[in-house]
């Protein structure tokens, strides 16, 4: 392989890995489910052990959470107090469930925007108003002519998949994506008109025999490799029951499109609201469903850990949205 083609291969591999982060790959029960992911951490470890790192990232975002490590508990509380003042938008001295939910959603949205901006700049270094499909294709796959396309024919399925998603994101059918349309391209799970693409791509990943539906074996196989020498994890049996009792709603023995959509994009569950309720439950000493600054600071380890936050940066970032 020539030096140029080697570089192209490495670039495509890297970008493919980045694109795969849009919908998380299964490494355990129901990891395909998209619930406005607030953290890559598991909220509860095995045996129902509460993992507060999830709460830290949900409350501040992953990048800000990583800045906590250098500060003392006193500095943590001081920074957290300033953030509480920002969350209390009606300035009544309390953080309501609604205000906390709004803050968590803002934190998640900030991640979406920053991640999209990073990819936009990488693909469009001149920051043109629109990114044309040929430019994206060239930047991502190194294809500039027919010879290159022949050399990279093994990426044909990936290119076709990208093109299908691109066309769905391209609302004005211009062949190019504006920055707003590009956000929908790289994070289709965040846009109502893109969600069917998420379902189609998920089904393609899991449906190994390409019959347009997902069997129990394919469903479990996406989470656990039964060729693994280790004993079958206990959760596998529970997931089989989930498939039979809840996922396969029409009892056909398979999950079809609508059933997959209900599974990975549940519309009856708001993860931001669930996290806000969790934080209030853990911190609300007088059970009035409102958090005073004192109650939050008393549980600062839940919100920011025994570390702290680069709260100046956190406040600046949240002011931008």
RODO-2510 file (C-alpha; in nm, 4 decimals, decimal comma):
residues 321
     n   res          X          Y          Z
     1     x     0,0000     0,0000     0,0000
     2     x     0,1417     0,3403    -0,0995
     3     x     0,2074     0,6082     0,1607
     4     x    -0,0892     0,8129     0,0356
     5     x    -0,3282     0,5204     0,0432
     6     x    -0,2028     0,4193     0,3858
     7     x    -0,2831     0,7690     0,5116
     8     x    -0,6279     0,7493     0,3528
     9     x    -0,6900     0,4141     0,5176
    10     x    -0,5903     0,5485     0,8594
    11     x    -0,8061     0,8600     0,8109
    12     x    -1,1103     0,6604     0,7072
    13     x    -1,0619     0,4209     0,9970
    14     x    -1,0416     0,7090     1,2454
    15     x    -1,3456     0,8874     1,1065
    16     x    -1,5431     0,5654     1,0976
    17     x    -1,4648     0,5138     1,4660
    18     x    -1,5759     0,8706     1,5405
    19     x    -1,8998     0,8300     1,3462
    20     x    -1,9741     0,5098     1,5339
    21     x    -1,9975     0,7173     1,8524
    22     x    -2,3261     0,8655     1,7364
    23     x    -2,5137     0,5562     1,8487
    24     x    -2,3285     0,3598     2,1154
    25     x    -2,2197     0,0055     2,0329
    26     x    -2,3548    -0,2589     2,2642
    27     x    -2,1255    -0,3818     2,5373
    28     x    -2,3978    -0,5011     2,7683
    29     x    -2,7748    -0,4995     2,8135
    30     x    -2,9708    -0,2536     2,5963
    31     x    -2,6718    -0,0336     2,5097
    32     x    -2,8393     0,0464     2,1781
    33     x    -3,1022     0,2487     2,3607
    34     x    -3,0634     0,6209     2,3055
    35     x    -3,1949     0,8187     2,6014
    36     x    -3,0295     1,1587     2,5523
    37     x    -2,7072     1,0113     2,6807
    38     x    -2,5812     1,2213     2,9711
    39     x    -2,2593     1,0333     3,0391
    40     x    -2,0502     0,7453     2,9081
    41     x    -2,0331     0,6258     3,2679
    42     x    -2,2757     0,3643     3,3981
    43     x    -2,5107     0,5134     3,6570
    44     x    -2,5135     0,1913     3,8537
    45     x    -2,2327    -0,0586     3,8551
    46     x    -2,2923    -0,4334     3,9061
    47     x    -2,4842    -0,5172     4,2214
    48     x    -2,6627    -0,1788     4,2066
    49     x    -2,3650     0,0198     4,3360
    50     x    -2,4281     0,3895     4,2664
    51     x    -2,1622     0,5477     4,0449
    52     x    -2,1500     0,9218     4,1178
    53     x    -1,9219     0,9848     3,8182
    54     x    -2,2352     0,9532     3,6047
    55     x    -2,3983     1,2350     3,8024
    56     x    -2,0881     1,4535     3,7735
    57     x    -2,0871     1,4248     3,3938
    58     x    -2,4643     1,4643     3,3674
    59     x    -2,4528     1,7812     3,5776
    60     x    -2,1498     1,9488     3,4180
    61     x    -2,0634     1,7563     3,1037
    62     x    -1,7686     1,5257     3,0500
    63     x    -1,5129     1,7947     2,9707
    64     x    -1,5941     2,0074     3,2748
    65     x    -1,6133     1,7026     3,5015
    66     x    -1,2539     1,6156     3,4105
    67     x    -1,1331     1,9546     3,5354
    68     x    -1,2446     1,8834     3,8914
    69     x    -0,9480     1,6730     3,9916
    70     x    -0,7098     1,9491     4,0969
    71     x    -0,9254     2,1461     4,3399
    72     x    -0,9926     2,0970     4,7071
    73     x    -1,3389     2,0355     4,8578
    74     x    -1,3519     2,4002     4,9634
    75     x    -1,2783     2,5183     4,6109
    76     x    -1,5330     2,2686     4,4801
    77     x    -1,8052     2,4108     4,6987
    78     x    -1,7188     2,7677     4,6005
    79     x    -1,7428     2,6811     4,2315
    80     x    -2,0578     2,4793     4,2754
    81     x    -2,2202     2,7686     4,4601
    82     x    -2,1648     2,9954     4,1593
    83     x    -2,3138     2,7348     3,9285
    84     x    -2,6182     2,6996     4,1559
    85     x    -2,6772     3,0731     4,1131
    86     x    -2,6816     3,0195     3,7370
    87     x    -2,9264     2,7283     3,7577
    88     x    -3,1664     2,9305     3,9756
    89     x    -3,3037     3,1274     3,6821
    90     x    -3,6007     3,2806     3,8678
    91     x    -3,3687     3,3926     4,1509
    92     x    -3,5973     3,2715     4,4291
    93     x    -3,3083     3,1120     4,6197
    94     x    -3,4057     2,7555     4,5269
    95     x    -3,3365     2,5144     4,2427
    96     x    -3,6573     2,3516     4,1222
    97     x    -3,6853     2,0212     3,9413
    98     x    -3,7617     2,2109     3,6210
    99     x    -3,4571     2,4383     3,6543
   100     x    -3,2301     2,1417     3,7215
   101     x    -3,3712     1,9524     3,4225
   102     x    -3,3164     2,2574     3,1989
   103     x    -2,9547     2,2812     3,3153
   104     x    -2,8881     1,9132     3,2435
   105     x    -3,0427     1,9468     2,8974
   106     x    -2,8273     2,2534     2,8330
   107     x    -2,5198     2,0549     2,9331
   108     x    -2,6131     1,7781     2,6890
   109     x    -2,6869     2,0249     2,4089
   110     x    -2,3480     2,1867     2,4634
   111     x    -2,1824     1,8505     2,3994
   112     x    -2,3790     1,8049     2,0754
   113     x    -2,2793     2,1519     1,9506
   114     x    -1,9130     2,1166     2,0494
   115     x    -1,8837     1,7717     1,8940
   116     x    -2,0493     1,8907     1,5726
   117     x    -1,8283     2,2018     1,5628
   118     x    -1,5169     1,9885     1,5986
   119     x    -1,6151     1,7682     1,3047
   120     x    -1,7337     2,0666     1,0972
   121     x    -1,3980     2,2421     1,1348
   122     x    -1,2102     1,9223     1,0541
   123     x    -1,4060     1,8720     0,7325
   124     x    -1,4490     2,2395     0,6445
   125     x    -1,1322     2,4193     0,7613
   126     x    -1,2204     2,7348     0,5643
   127     x    -1,5551     2,7429     0,7490
   128     x    -1,7579     2,7859     0,4319
   129     x    -2,1310     2,8350     0,4848
   130     x    -2,2092     2,4941     0,3356
   131     x    -2,0230     2,1658     0,3026
   132     x    -2,0787     1,9918    -0,0349
   133     x    -2,1130     1,6136    -0,0505
   134     x    -1,8084     1,5694    -0,2837
   135     x    -1,5952     1,7641    -0,0370
   136     x    -1,7163     1,5524     0,2556
   137     x    -1,6547     1,2367     0,0549
   138     x    -1,3046     1,3482    -0,0394
   139     x    -1,2151     1,4590     0,3135
   140     x    -1,3527     1,1417     0,4704
   141     x    -1,2576     0,8739     0,2201
   142     x    -0,9820     1,0360     0,0134
   143     x    -1,1808     0,9949    -0,3078
   144     x    -1,0987     1,2520    -0,5733
   145     x    -1,1409     1,0481    -0,8926
   146     x    -1,2725     0,7181    -1,0304
   147     x    -0,9408     0,5415    -0,9660
   148     x    -0,9560     0,6302    -0,5971
   149     x    -1,3161     0,5083    -0,5831
   150     x    -1,2117     0,1729    -0,7295
   151     x    -0,9256     0,1431    -0,4804
   152     x    -1,1627     0,2100    -0,1910
   153     x    -1,4490    -0,0057    -0,3155
   154     x    -1,4449    -0,1946     0,0154
   155     x    -1,5888     0,1234     0,1717
   156     x    -1,8835     0,1188    -0,0689
   157     x    -2,1396     0,0310     0,1999
   158     x    -2,0073     0,2999     0,4336
   159     x    -2,0227     0,5627     0,1602
   160     x    -2,3765     0,4637     0,0624
   161     x    -2,4810     0,4749     0,4278
   162     x    -2,3312     0,8219     0,4678
   163     x    -2,4988     0,9408     0,1489
   164     x    -2,8400     0,8194     0,2652
   165     x    -2,8005     1,0014     0,5960
   166     x    -2,6648     1,3080     0,4137
   167     x    -2,9704     1,3271     0,1863
   168     x    -3,2017     1,3002     0,4868
   169     x    -3,0202     1,5849     0,6638
   170     x    -3,0164     1,7994     0,3452
   171     x    -3,3581     1,9584     0,3920
   172     x    -3,3317     2,1964     0,0955
   173     x    -3,1953     1,9238    -0,1374
   174     x    -2,9001     2,1421    -0,2325
   175     x    -2,6438     1,8620    -0,2165
   176     x    -2,4605     2,0562     0,0535
   177     x    -2,5159     2,0808     0,4266
   178     x    -2,5369     2,4014     0,6246
   179     x    -2,3879     2,3944     0,9728
   180     x    -2,7330     2,3339     1,1207
   181     x    -2,8002     2,0495     0,8783
   182     x    -2,4567     1,9064     0,9558
   183     x    -2,5491     1,8832     1,3251
   184     x    -2,8432     1,6650     1,2214
   185     x    -2,6112     1,4564     1,0027
   186     x    -2,3628     1,3739     1,2789
   187     x    -2,6241     1,3531     1,5567
   188     x    -2,9387     1,2225     1,3844
   189     x    -3,0806     1,0985     1,7137
   190     x    -3,1300     1,4626     1,8178
   191     x    -3,3554     1,5580     1,5260
   192     x    -3,7140     1,4435     1,4847
   193     x    -3,6958     1,4098     1,1054
   194     x    -3,3734     1,2044     1,1296
   195     x    -3,4818     0,9438     1,3831
   196     x    -3,5973     0,6910     1,1242
   197     x    -3,2390     0,6862     0,9917
   198     x    -3,1163     0,5908     1,3382
   199     x    -3,3574     0,2959     1,3389
   200     x    -3,2609     0,1840     0,9879
   201     x    -2,8880     0,1986     1,0665
   202     x    -2,9351     0,0126     1,3932
   203     x    -3,1326    -0,2621     1,2206
   204     x    -2,8643    -0,2938     0,9539
   205     x    -2,6005    -0,3372     1,2234
   206     x    -2,7898    -0,6100     1,4094
   207     x    -2,9742    -0,7874     1,1256
   208     x    -2,6982    -1,0257     1,0191
   209     x    -2,9039    -1,2271     0,7695
   210     x    -3,0495    -0,9146     0,6056
   211     x    -3,4106    -1,0254     0,6273
   212     x    -3,5285    -0,6837     0,7467
   213     x    -3,6062    -0,7881     1,1042
   214     x    -3,4232    -0,8802     1,4226
   215     x    -3,4460    -1,2264     1,5742
   216     x    -3,3851    -1,3105     1,9384
   217     x    -3,0479    -1,4579     1,8434
   218     x    -2,9458    -1,1391     1,6607
   219     x    -3,0690    -0,9228     1,9473
   220     x    -2,8618    -1,1137     2,2043
   221     x    -2,5691    -1,1505     1,9641
   222     x    -2,5391    -0,7730     1,9415
   223     x    -2,4769    -0,7603     2,3174
   224     x    -2,2859    -1,0787     2,3865
   225     x    -2,0767    -1,3161     2,1771
   226     x    -2,1812    -1,6700     2,2634
   227     x    -1,8447    -1,7890     2,1305
   228     x    -1,6853    -1,6189     2,4269
   229     x    -1,5168    -1,8713     2,6512
   230     x    -1,6584    -1,7062     2,9604
   231     x    -1,9842    -1,8294     3,1094
   232     x    -2,3026    -1,6604     2,9912
   233     x    -2,3579    -1,3439     3,1993
   234     x    -2,6650    -1,3444     3,4213
   235     x    -2,8134    -1,0458     3,2369
   236     x    -2,8402    -1,2417     2,9112
   237     x    -3,1354    -1,4426     3,0394
   238     x    -3,3024    -1,1216     3,1576
   239     x    -3,2536    -0,9670     2,8121
   240     x    -3,4076    -1,2735     2,6487
   241     x    -3,7127    -1,2222     2,8686
   242     x    -3,7174    -0,8521     2,7739
   243     x    -3,7205    -0,9454     2,4057
   244     x    -3,9955    -1,2053     2,4417
   245     x    -4,2186    -1,0111     2,6806
   246     x    -4,1703    -0,6469     2,5812
   247     x    -3,9592    -0,5883     2,2683
   248     x    -4,1478    -0,8277     2,0379
   249     x    -4,4861    -0,6668     2,0943
   250     x    -4,6778    -0,8583     1,8275
   251     x    -4,5214    -1,1916     1,9348
   252     x    -4,4023    -1,2642     1,5821
   253     x    -4,0660    -1,3888     1,7056
   254     x    -3,8930    -1,0850     1,5566
   255     x    -3,8518    -0,7142     1,6131
   256     x    -3,9663    -0,5094     1,3142
   257     x    -3,9075    -0,1390     1,2443
   258     x    -4,1613     0,0136     1,4843
   259     x    -4,0621    -0,2246     1,7627
   260     x    -3,6933    -0,1375     1,7171
   261     x    -3,7832     0,2328     1,7233
   262     x    -3,9757     0,1900     2,0491
   263     x    -3,6709     0,0107     2,1903
   264     x    -3,3851     0,2416     2,0970
   265     x    -3,5741     0,5732     2,0896
   266     x    -3,8284     0,5470     2,3711
   267     x    -4,0596     0,8470     2,3732
   268     x    -4,1953     0,7739     2,7194
   269     x    -3,8669     0,8269     2,9037
   270     x    -3,6862     1,1551     2,9629
   271     x    -3,3351     1,0870     3,0863
   272     x    -3,2746     1,4505     3,1830
   273     x    -3,5878     1,4510     3,3953
   274     x    -3,4931     1,1176     3,5523
   275     x    -3,1489     1,2508     3,6436
   276     x    -3,2976     1,5719     3,7870
   277     x    -3,5368     1,3652     4,0006
   278     x    -3,2483     1,1486     4,1173
   279     x    -3,0371     1,4485     4,2212
   280     x    -3,3306     1,6089     4,4019
   281     x    -3,4184     1,2857     4,5811
   282     x    -3,0595     1,2423     4,7003
   283     x    -3,0204     1,6044     4,8145
   284     x    -3,3613     1,7297     4,9273
   285     x    -3,3433     1,6933     5,3057
   286     x    -3,6801     1,8519     5,3877
   287     x    -3,8618     1,6809     5,0983
   288     x    -4,0163     1,9983     4,9540
   289     x    -3,8989     1,9121     4,5994
   290     x    -3,6827     2,2238     4,5979
   291     x    -3,3086     2,2402     4,6535
   292     x    -3,1599     2,5219     4,8527
   293     x    -2,7989     2,6156     4,7890
   294     x    -2,7172     2,4714     5,1321
   295     x    -2,8729     2,1358     5,0427
   296     x    -2,6756     2,1200     4,7182
   297     x    -2,3473     2,2195     4,8819
   298     x    -2,4035     1,9616     5,1566
   299     x    -2,4107     1,7004     4,8798
   300     x    -2,1369     1,8565     4,6681
   301     x    -1,9739     1,5143     4,6304
   302     x    -2,2835     1,4003     4,4380
   303     x    -2,2789     1,6985     4,2011
   304     x    -1,9058     1,7566     4,1531
   305     x    -1,7257     1,4950     4,3623
   306     x    -1,4495     1,5505     4,6101
   307     x    -1,2756     1,7331     4,3310
   308     x    -1,4233     2,0564     4,1976
   309     x    -1,4923     2,2435     3,8779
   310     x    -1,3102     2,4979     3,6716
   311     x    -1,6242     2,6936     3,7397
   312     x    -1,5163     3,0039     3,5529
   313     x    -1,4924     2,7986     3,2353
   314     x    -1,8149     2,6144     3,3142
   315     x    -2,0024     2,9402     3,3630
   316     x    -1,8535     3,0893     3,0478
   317     x    -1,9526     2,7853     2,8435
   318     x    -2,3091     2,7865     2,9701
   319     x    -2,3389     3,1593     2,8994
   320     x    -2,2761     3,0812     2,5323
   321     x    -2,6006     2,8830     2,4941
***
